[in-house]
Protein backbone atom coordinates (compact mmCIF):
# COMPACT_ATOMS: atom_id res chain seq x y z
CA UNK A 1 0.00 0.00 0.00
CA UNK A 2 1.22 3.48 -0.82
CA UNK A 3 2.26 5.31 2.39
CA UNK A 4 0.46 8.46 1.24
CA UNK A 5 -2.94 6.77 1.41
CA UNK A 6 -5.25 6.10 4.31
CA UNK A 7 -6.99 2.74 3.99
CA UNK A 8 -6.48 2.81 0.23
CA UNK A 9 -7.98 6.28 -0.30
CA UNK A 10 -5.55 8.94 -1.47
CA UNK A 11 -6.53 12.52 -0.63
CA UNK A 12 -6.51 13.32 -4.37
CA UNK A 13 -9.18 10.64 -4.96
CA UNK A 14 -11.46 11.85 -2.18
CA UNK A 15 -13.66 13.84 -4.58
CA UNK A 16 -14.71 10.67 -6.40
CA UNK A 17 -15.30 8.80 -3.13
CA UNK A 18 -17.29 11.60 -1.50
CA UNK A 19 -19.60 12.35 -4.42
CA UNK A 20 -20.49 9.62 -6.90
CA UNK A 21 -21.04 12.07 -9.75
CA UNK A 22 -17.86 13.99 -8.94
CA UNK A 23 -19.94 17.17 -8.50
CA UNK A 24 -20.27 19.13 -5.28
CA UNK A 25 -22.02 22.40 -4.50
CA UNK A 26 -20.16 25.49 -3.33
CA UNK A 27 -20.71 24.63 0.33
CA UNK A 28 -19.94 20.99 -0.35
CA UNK A 29 -16.74 21.99 -2.10
CA UNK A 30 -15.54 23.95 0.93
CA UNK A 31 -16.44 21.07 3.21
CA UNK A 32 -14.66 18.62 0.92
CA UNK A 33 -11.54 20.81 0.86
CA UNK A 34 -11.55 20.95 4.66
CA UNK A 35 -11.98 17.19 4.86
CA UNK A 36 -9.14 16.60 2.40
CA UNK A 37 -6.90 18.92 4.39
CA UNK A 38 -7.71 17.15 7.67
CA UNK A 39 -7.06 13.71 6.17
CA UNK A 40 -3.80 14.95 4.70
CA UNK A 41 -2.71 16.29 8.09
CA UNK A 42 -3.53 12.98 9.79
CA UNK A 43 -1.60 11.16 7.08
CA UNK A 44 1.41 13.46 7.62
CA UNK A 45 1.35 12.72 11.37
CA UNK A 46 1.18 8.97 10.63
CA UNK A 47 4.15 9.23 8.25
CA UNK A 48 6.14 11.24 10.80
CA UNK A 49 5.51 8.57 13.44
CA UNK A 50 6.67 5.90 10.99
CA UNK A 51 9.87 7.84 10.32
CA UNK A 52 10.47 8.21 14.08
CA UNK A 53 10.09 4.45 14.59
CA UNK A 54 12.40 3.73 11.64
CA UNK A 55 15.01 6.12 13.05
CA UNK A 56 14.82 4.43 16.46
CA UNK A 57 15.06 0.93 15.00
CA UNK A 58 18.02 1.76 12.77
CA UNK A 59 19.91 3.46 15.59
CA UNK A 60 19.80 6.93 14.05
CA UNK A 61 18.29 8.19 17.30
CA UNK A 62 18.12 6.89 20.84
CA UNK A 63 15.31 9.19 21.94
CA UNK A 64 12.58 6.72 22.88
CA UNK A 65 10.52 9.48 24.47
CA UNK A 66 10.25 11.46 21.23
CA UNK A 67 9.29 8.30 19.33
CA UNK A 68 6.57 7.42 21.83
CA UNK A 69 5.18 10.96 21.69
CA UNK A 70 5.06 10.77 17.88
CA UNK A 71 3.26 7.41 18.06
CA UNK A 72 0.71 8.68 20.61
CA UNK A 73 0.10 11.81 18.55
CA UNK A 74 -0.47 9.67 15.45
CA UNK A 75 -2.83 7.37 17.35
CA UNK A 76 -4.85 10.27 18.80
CA UNK A 77 -5.19 12.00 15.42
CA UNK A 78 -6.23 8.74 13.75
CA UNK A 79 -8.82 8.01 16.46
CA UNK A 80 -10.24 11.52 16.07
CA UNK A 81 -10.44 11.09 12.30
CA UNK A 82 -12.27 7.77 12.75
CA UNK A 83 -14.80 9.37 15.12
CA UNK A 84 -15.44 12.18 12.62
CA UNK A 85 -15.90 9.55 9.91
CA UNK A 86 -18.37 7.66 12.12
CA UNK A 87 -20.38 10.85 12.70
CA UNK A 88 -20.42 11.60 8.96
CA UNK A 89 -21.62 8.09 8.17
CA UNK A 90 -24.31 8.33 10.83
CA UNK A 91 -25.48 11.68 9.43
CA UNK A 92 -25.54 10.26 5.90
CA UNK A 93 -27.59 7.26 7.05
CA UNK A 94 -30.00 9.56 8.92
CA UNK A 95 -30.51 11.67 5.78
CA UNK A 96 -31.15 8.53 3.75
CA UNK A 97 -33.85 7.45 6.24
CA UNK A 98 -35.73 10.73 5.87
CA UNK A 99 -38.99 10.51 3.98
CA UNK A 100 -39.73 13.09 1.35
C-alpha positions as CSV (number, residue, x, y, z in Angstrom):
1,X,0.0,0.0,0.0
2,X,1.2,3.5,-0.8
3,X,2.3,5.3,2.4
4,X,0.5,8.5,1.2
5,X,-2.9,6.8,1.4
6,X,-5.3,6.1,4.3
7,X,-7.0,2.7,4.0
8,X,-6.5,2.8,0.2
9,X,-8.0,6.3,-0.3
10,X,-5.6,8.9,-1.5
11,X,-6.5,12.5,-0.6
12,X,-6.5,13.3,-4.4
13,X,-9.2,10.6,-5.0
14,X,-11.5,11.8,-2.2
15,X,-13.7,13.8,-4.6
16,X,-14.7,10.7,-6.4
17,X,-15.3,8.8,-3.1
18,X,-17.3,11.6,-1.5
19,X,-19.6,12.4,-4.4
20,X,-20.5,9.6,-6.9
21,X,-21.0,12.1,-9.8
22,X,-17.9,14.0,-8.9
23,X,-19.9,17.2,-8.5
24,X,-20.3,19.1,-5.3
25,X,-22.0,22.4,-4.5
26,X,-20.2,25.5,-3.3
27,X,-20.7,24.6,0.3
28,X,-19.9,21.0,-0.3
29,X,-16.7,22.0,-2.1
30,X,-15.5,24.0,0.9
31,X,-16.4,21.1,3.2
32,X,-14.7,18.6,0.9
33,X,-11.5,20.8,0.9
34,X,-11.6,21.0,4.7
35,X,-12.0,17.2,4.9
36,X,-9.1,16.6,2.4
37,X,-6.9,18.9,4.4
38,X,-7.7,17.2,7.7
39,X,-7.1,13.7,6.2
40,X,-3.8,14.9,4.7
41,X,-2.7,16.3,8.1
42,X,-3.5,13.0,9.8
43,X,-1.6,11.2,7.1
44,X,1.4,13.5,7.6
45,X,1.3,12.7,11.4
46,X,1.2,9.0,10.6
47,X,4.2,9.2,8.3
48,X,6.1,11.2,10.8
49,X,5.5,8.6,13.4
50,X,6.7,5.9,11.0
51,X,9.9,7.8,10.3
52,X,10.5,8.2,14.1
53,X,10.1,4.4,14.6
54,X,12.4,3.7,11.6
55,X,15.0,6.1,13.0
56,X,14.8,4.4,16.5
57,X,15.1,0.9,15.0
58,X,18.0,1.8,12.8
59,X,19.9,3.5,15.6
60,X,19.8,6.9,14.0
61,X,18.3,8.2,17.3
62,X,18.1,6.9,20.8
63,X,15.3,9.2,21.9
64,X,12.6,6.7,22.9
65,X,10.5,9.5,24.5
66,X,10.2,11.5,21.2
67,X,9.3,8.3,19.3
68,X,6.6,7.4,21.8
69,X,5.2,11.0,21.7
70,X,5.1,10.8,17.9
71,X,3.3,7.4,18.1
72,X,0.7,8.7,20.6
73,X,0.1,11.8,18.6
74,X,-0.5,9.7,15.5
75,X,-2.8,7.4,17.3
76,X,-4.8,10.3,18.8
77,X,-5.2,12.0,15.4
78,X,-6.2,8.7,13.8
79,X,-8.8,8.0,16.5
80,X,-10.2,11.5,16.1
81,X,-10.4,11.1,12.3
82,X,-12.3,7.8,12.7
83,X,-14.8,9.4,15.1
84,X,-15.4,12.2,12.6
85,X,-15.9,9.6,9.9
86,X,-18.4,7.7,12.1
87,X,-20.4,10.9,12.7
88,X,-20.4,11.6,9.0
89,X,-21.6,8.1,8.2
90,X,-24.3,8.3,10.8
91,X,-25.5,11.7,9.4
92,X,-25.5,10.3,5.9
93,X,-27.6,7.3,7.1
94,X,-30.0,9.6,8.9
95,X,-30.5,11.7,5.8
96,X,-31.2,8.5,3.7
97,X,-33.9,7.4,6.2
98,X,-35.7,10.7,5.9
99,X,-39.0,10.5,4.0
100,X,-39.7,13.1,1.4
